[in-house]
Amino acid sequence: MAHAVRFYETGGPDVLTWEKVTVGDPGPGEVRIRHVAVGLNFADTYFRTGLYPVRLPDGIGVEASGVVEAVGEGVTHVAEGDRVTYTGSPLGAYSTERVMPASHLIKLPDEISCETAAAMTMRGLTSAYLLRRIHALQAGDTVLLHAAAGGVGLIVSQWARLLGITVIGTVSSEEKAEVARAHGCDHIVYYRRENVAERVRELTDGAGVPVVFDSVGKDTFAGSLASLKRRGLLVCFGTASGPVPPIDAMQLAVNGSLFVTRPALADYIAEPAERDALAGELFGHVASGRIKIEINQRYSLEDAARAHRDLEAGRTTGSSVFAL
């Protein structure tokens, strides 16, 4: 019997329930997939709390990898027995198996395990579009990266080093600083005891940085803007501390004609050709060992509530997965 994590109301981690579910046969354009590993992402908490509204009851989770067990009519790019990974809607990745649209699936190369894929598909593709699509960064540029010891942070730091980009990373502790440095972060700022914008100015001879990658949101927004150089770009790609405050367009002007964007991964992988290009570049770096994906926390799906508590309390570093 298949099992899945579902929720019937929004709220804290305790709204997540572990249930037996019936998984049928795939219809046209669909597949049935048996999961081997499921990704744990901060975005999952946004659905659980209601920040991202969904019709309830519903499953939860947007990232997993596994093996295709059956394909529906019209599915041609994957076949029974293929190892695949995915990220994106519809919700329901927190499950042992499911039926889902085949269009979301990305075939895995032999060199990448399902656990590695579940730990990095969302984070890796996010890192890919941040560094390769958002802004024309050049070797020698310096960027500010919040949550440098997080799952995206560790991949961005490694990838930035390959591109010749210097990373100033914010962390909360010495332990996380050590992890961030080991993955290519060049300069550390302890955001709980240092003024981030002042340290960025010190490290850039007063100029500021051309780009800030901010996954934290409310608590870091003002400091992120203050860290930018003239005509700099603030990339708000997450809201771990809460939504970013309303933007005063005049303040962008008087502080250097700044830019702000709030991108979503879905819009950078909506076209199969672009998704496959980003995935191919990511998989190439990981398969060759140029980018290392370390799984620092493993949970069972039955312990989804505990995993969410750890995630929201900042007790995790790097990538986490549910291992089946």
Secondary structure as GFF3:
##gff-version 3
##sequence-region A 1 324
A	DSSP	beta_strand	2	7	.	.	.	ID=ss1
A	DSSP	three_ten_helix	13	15	.	.	.	ID=ss2
A	DSSP	beta_strand	16	21	.	.	.	ID=ss3
A	DSSP	beta_strand	30	39	.	.	.	ID=ss4
A	DSSP	alpha_helix	42	49	.	.	.	ID=ss5
A	DSSP	beta_strand	58	59	.	.	.	ID=ss6
A	DSSP	beta_strand	63	71	.	.	.	ID=ss7
A	DSSP	beta_strand	83	87	.	.	.	ID=ss8
A	DSSP	beta_strand	97	101	.	.	.	ID=ss9
A	DSSP	three_ten_helix	102	104	.	.	.	ID=ss10
A	DSSP	beta_strand	106	107	.	.	.	ID=ss11
A	DSSP	alpha_helix	114	132	.	.	.	ID=ss12
A	DSSP	beta_strand	142	145	.	.	.	ID=ss13
A	DSSP	alpha_helix	151	163	.	.	.	ID=ss14
A	DSSP	beta_strand	166	171	.	.	.	ID=ss15
A	DSSP	alpha_helix	174	182	.	.	.	ID=ss16
A	DSSP	beta_strand	187	190	.	.	.	ID=ss17
A	DSSP	alpha_helix	196	203	.	.	.	ID=ss18
A	DSSP	beta_strand	209	214	.	.	.	ID=ss19
A	DSSP	alpha_helix	221	226	.	.	.	ID=ss20
A	DSSP	beta_strand	228	236	.	.	.	ID=ss21
A	DSSP	alpha_helix	249	254	.	.	.	ID=ss22
A	DSSP	beta_strand	259	261	.	.	.	ID=ss23
A	DSSP	three_ten_helix	265	268	.	.	.	ID=ss24
A	DSSP	alpha_helix	272	288	.	.	.	ID=ss25
A	DSSP	beta_strand	295	299	.	.	.	ID=ss26
A	DSSP	three_ten_helix	301	303	.	.	.	ID=ss27
A	DSSP	alpha_helix	304	312	.	.	.	ID=ss28
A	DSSP	beta_strand	319	323	.	.	.	ID=ss29
###
